[in-house]
Amino acid sequence: MKPFLRVIFCMLVSGLLVSSAYAKIQSKAVEYKDGDAVLEGYLVYDDAIKGKAPGVLIVHEWMGLGAYEKGRAEQLAALGYVAFAADIYGKGIRPKDGKEAAEFAGKYRGGDRKVLRSRVNAALEQLKKQAMADPKRTAAIGYCFGGTTVLELARSGADTLGVVSFHGGLATSSPFDARNIKGKVLALHGADDPFVKSEEVLAFQDEMRKGGVDWYFVSYGNAVHSFSNPAAGNDNSKGAAYNEKADKRSWEAMRKFFKEIFGEKR
């Protein structure tokens, strides 16, 4: 075979292999409810996996469920998890800009977080209902607003093995509810995040200690808010910016956390 034909042949074979690999990843929109509220999440899994796999809930940033969270769900599915991206705001309800997003997030992040807890628990139950997911092995991760949300999920006493907050708000109106936390807690934080003050960090750590929680906290130097999202840009002076090192390190920290809580050896 001539060299250039061999190259083309190899490219075609590689393409087929990649296509075959990705063909195993299945995704679909899933409509569910929290009371009268209609919500629409995004389910992703690898149909080549035999038996039930651990389930991971993903909670979105303040702009609502979108491409970023769906991409993370697909990454998790590629790792062998059943991933379900939650919808806190409601089917088709999405902020049009940052101002509206602040209003939306504030509605759920306000003093009384009963509605927020109810919404995220409804998503967790939906994940557990999926035939391919192991309901006894679940975790939840969240970004920014979603980080706050998964911490509230834990404080609500949800039956899950662990939660991971990526650059999320750490404060709560019910710090004594840390006593309800059943699983482990991992908080991944930008050391220079201007939106989560040092006082908030210290209060969170004190809350975890007093609640007897199995927790740990990782702070990434030179990282601000939204450090895991490339769409945040790269200007730290704006308070929210992408940091490639913090992104990779935090994702790896999450993976190690999952191996620990799910008892994985891979």
C-alpha positions as CSV (number, residue, x, y, z in Angstrom):
1,M,0.0,0.0,0.0
2,K,1.4,3.4,-0.9
3,P,2.3,5.7,2.0
4,F,-0.5,8.3,1.3
5,L,-3.1,5.6,0.9
6,R,-1.9,4.0,4.2
7,V,-2.4,7.3,5.9
8,I,-5.9,7.7,4.5
9,F,-6.7,4.2,5.5
10,C,-5.5,4.7,9.1
11,M,-7.5,7.9,9.3
12,L,-10.6,6.2,8.2
13,V,-10.2,3.3,10.6
14,S,-9.5,5.8,13.5
15,G,-12.6,7.7,12.6
16,L,-14.7,4.6,12.6
17,L,-13.3,3.6,16.0
18,V,-14.0,7.0,17.5
19,S,-17.5,7.0,16.0
20,S,-18.1,3.6,17.4
21,A,-16.9,4.6,20.8
22,Y,-19.1,7.7,20.9
23,A,-22.1,5.7,19.5
24,K,-22.2,4.0,22.9
25,I,-23.0,7.3,24.7
26,Q,-26.7,7.8,24.8
27,S,-28.4,11.1,25.8
28,K,-32.0,12.3,26.0
29,A,-34.1,15.0,27.6
30,V,-36.1,13.8,30.6
31,E,-39.2,15.6,31.8
32,Y,-40.0,15.4,35.5
33,K,-41.9,17.3,38.2
34,D,-41.4,18.9,41.5
35,G,-45.0,19.4,42.7
36,D,-46.7,21.3,40.0
37,A,-43.5,22.6,38.5
38,V,-42.5,21.0,35.2
39,L,-38.7,20.5,34.8
40,E,-36.6,19.1,32.0
41,G,-33.2,17.5,32.7
42,Y,-30.6,15.8,30.5
43,L,-29.7,12.2,31.0
44,V,-26.5,10.7,29.6
45,Y,-25.1,7.2,29.9
46,D,-22.9,4.6,28.2
47,D,-25.2,1.7,27.0
48,A,-22.2,-0.6,26.6
49,I,-21.9,-0.8,30.4
50,K,-23.4,-4.0,31.8
51,G,-25.3,-3.8,35.1
52,K,-26.1,-0.7,37.1
53,A,-23.6,2.1,37.3
54,P,-23.1,4.9,39.9
55,G,-25.3,7.9,39.2
56,V,-24.0,11.5,39.3
57,L,-26.4,14.5,39.5
58,I,-25.1,17.8,37.9
59,V,-26.6,21.1,38.9
60,H,-26.2,24.1,36.6
61,E,-24.8,27.6,37.0
62,W,-27.1,30.6,37.4
63,M,-27.9,30.8,33.7
64,G,-29.7,27.5,33.9
65,L,-29.2,24.1,32.4
66,G,-27.3,24.6,29.1
67,A,-24.4,23.4,26.9
68,Y,-21.8,23.6,29.7
69,E,-23.6,21.3,32.1
70,K,-24.6,18.9,29.3
71,G,-21.0,18.7,28.3
72,R,-20.0,17.8,31.8
73,A,-22.7,15.2,31.9
74,E,-21.2,13.7,28.7
75,Q,-17.8,13.7,30.2
76,L,-19.1,11.8,33.3
77,A,-20.9,9.3,31.1
78,A,-17.6,8.6,29.2
79,L,-16.1,7.8,32.6
80,G,-18.8,5.1,33.2
81,Y,-21.3,7.0,35.3
82,V,-25.0,7.6,34.7
83,A,-25.2,11.4,34.6
84,F,-28.3,13.5,35.0
85,A,-28.1,17.3,34.6
86,A,-30.9,18.8,36.7
87,D,-33.2,21.7,35.9
88,I,-33.8,23.9,38.9
89,Y,-35.7,26.8,37.1
90,G,-38.2,24.8,35.0
91,K,-38.7,23.6,31.5
92,G,-38.0,26.3,29.0
93,I,-37.3,28.9,31.7
94,R,-33.9,30.4,31.2
95,P,-32.5,33.9,32.1
96,K,-31.7,36.1,29.1
97,D,-28.8,37.8,30.7
98,G,-26.7,38.2,33.9
99,K,-29.2,40.6,35.5
100,E,-32.1,38.2,35.0
101,A,-29.9,35.3,36.1
102,A,-29.2,37.1,39.4
103,E,-32.9,37.4,39.9
104,F,-33.6,33.8,39.1
105,A,-30.8,32.5,41.3
106,G,-31.7,34.9,44.1
107,K,-35.3,33.5,44.1
108,Y,-33.9,30.1,45.1
109,R,-30.8,31.1,47.0
110,G,-32.7,33.5,49.3
111,G,-33.2,33.1,53.1
112,D,-35.7,30.2,52.9
113,R,-34.2,27.5,50.7
114,K,-37.1,25.0,51.0
115,V,-37.9,25.3,47.3
116,L,-34.3,25.0,46.2
117,R,-33.9,21.8,48.3
118,S,-37.2,20.5,47.0
119,R,-36.1,21.0,43.3
120,V,-32.7,19.4,43.7
121,N,-34.1,16.4,45.7
122,A,-36.7,15.9,42.9
123,A,-33.8,15.7,40.4
124,L,-31.9,13.3,42.6
125,E,-35.0,11.0,42.8
126,Q,-35.3,11.2,39.0
127,L,-31.7,10.0,38.6
128,K,-32.3,7.1,41.0
129,K,-35.3,6.0,39.0
130,Q,-33.3,5.4,35.9
131,A,-33.0,1.7,35.1
132,M,-29.2,1.9,34.4
133,A,-28.4,3.8,37.6
134,D,-27.6,2.2,41.0
135,P,-29.8,4.1,43.4
136,K,-27.6,3.2,46.3
137,R,-24.5,4.8,44.7
138,T,-25.2,8.4,43.8
139,A,-23.3,11.7,44.1
140,A,-24.0,15.3,43.1
141,I,-21.8,18.0,41.7
142,G,-22.6,21.6,41.0
143,Y,-21.1,24.7,39.6
144,C,-21.5,28.2,41.1
145,F,-25.2,28.4,41.9
146,G,-25.2,24.6,41.4
147,G,-22.4,24.3,44.0
148,T,-24.6,26.1,46.5
149,T,-27.4,23.8,45.5
150,V,-25.7,20.5,46.0
151,L,-24.5,21.7,49.5
152,E,-28.2,22.4,50.3
153,L,-29.0,18.9,49.0
154,A,-26.6,17.4,51.5
155,R,-27.9,19.7,54.3
156,S,-31.4,18.5,53.5
157,G,-30.4,15.0,54.6
158,A,-30.6,13.5,51.1
159,D,-29.5,9.9,50.8
160,T,-26.4,10.3,48.6
161,L,-22.8,9.2,49.1
162,G,-21.3,12.6,48.5
163,V,-21.5,16.1,47.0
164,V,-18.9,18.3,45.2
165,S,-19.1,22.0,44.9
166,F,-17.1,23.7,42.2
167,H,-16.7,27.5,43.0
168,G,-20.1,27.5,44.7
169,G,-21.4,29.8,47.4
170,L,-20.8,28.2,50.8
171,A,-23.1,30.1,53.0
172,T,-26.5,28.8,54.2
173,S,-29.4,30.1,56.3
174,S,-29.5,26.8,58.2
175,P,-25.9,25.9,59.3
176,F,-27.3,23.6,62.0
177,D,-28.6,21.4,59.2
178,A,-25.1,20.1,58.6
179,R,-26.0,17.5,61.2
180,N,-28.3,16.0,58.5
181,I,-25.5,15.4,56.1
182,K,-25.2,11.6,55.4
183,G,-22.5,11.6,52.7
184,K,-19.1,13.2,52.3
185,V,-18.5,16.8,51.2
186,L,-15.8,18.2,48.9
187,A,-15.6,21.9,48.2
188,L,-13.4,23.1,45.4
189,H,-12.7,26.9,45.7
190,G,-10.9,29.6,43.9
191,A,-8.5,31.2,46.4
192,D,-9.0,34.7,44.9
193,D,-12.8,34.4,44.5
194,P,-14.2,37.8,45.4
195,F,-17.8,36.6,45.6
196,V,-17.0,34.1,48.4
197,K,-15.3,36.0,51.1
198,S,-12.8,34.5,53.6
199,E,-15.4,34.9,56.4
200,E,-17.8,32.7,54.4
201,V,-15.1,30.1,53.9
202,L,-14.3,30.0,57.6
203,A,-18.0,29.8,58.5
204,F,-18.5,26.9,56.2
205,Q,-15.5,25.0,57.7
206,D,-16.8,25.7,61.2
207,E,-20.3,24.4,60.1
208,M,-18.8,21.2,58.8
209,R,-16.8,20.6,61.9
210,K,-19.7,21.2,64.3
211,G,-21.9,19.0,62.1
212,G,-19.5,16.1,62.4
213,V,-19.3,15.9,58.6
214,D,-16.7,14.0,56.6
215,W,-15.5,16.9,54.5
216,Y,-12.5,18.5,52.8
217,F,-11.8,21.8,51.2
218,V,-9.4,22.5,48.3
219,S,-8.4,26.1,47.5
220,Y,-6.7,26.8,44.1
221,G,-4.3,29.7,43.9
222,N,-4.7,32.4,41.3
223,A,-8.3,31.2,40.6
224,V,-11.4,33.3,40.9
225,H,-15.1,32.5,40.5
226,S,-16.2,30.2,37.6
227,F,-12.6,28.9,37.2
228,S,-13.9,25.7,35.5
229,N,-15.8,27.3,32.7
230,P,-13.9,28.4,29.6
231,A,-16.9,30.7,28.7
232,A,-15.9,32.9,31.7
233,G,-13.0,34.4,29.8
234,N,-9.5,34.9,31.2
235,D,-9.6,38.3,33.0
236,N,-9.3,37.6,36.8
237,S,-10.0,41.3,37.5
238,K,-13.7,40.7,36.6
239,G,-14.0,38.3,39.5
240,A,-15.0,35.4,37.3
241,A,-12.6,33.8,34.8
242,Y,-11.4,30.4,33.5
243,N,-8.3,28.9,35.0
244,E,-7.0,25.8,33.1
245,K,-4.9,24.5,35.9
246,A,-7.7,24.8,38.5
247,D,-10.1,23.3,36.1
248,K,-8.0,20.2,35.5
249,R,-7.0,19.9,39.1
250,S,-10.5,20.2,40.4
251,W,-11.8,17.6,37.9
252,E,-9.1,15.2,39.0
253,A,-10.0,15.9,42.7
254,M,-13.6,15.0,41.9
255,R,-12.6,11.8,40.1
256,K,-10.6,10.7,43.2
257,F,-13.5,11.6,45.4
258,F,-15.8,9.4,43.3
259,K,-13.4,6.5,43.5
260,E,-13.4,6.8,47.2
261,I,-17.2,7.1,47.8
262,F,-18.1,4.5,45.1
263,G,-15.5,2.1,46.2
264,E,-14.0,2.0,42.7
265,K,-10.6,0.5,42.0
266,R,-10.3,1.7,38.4
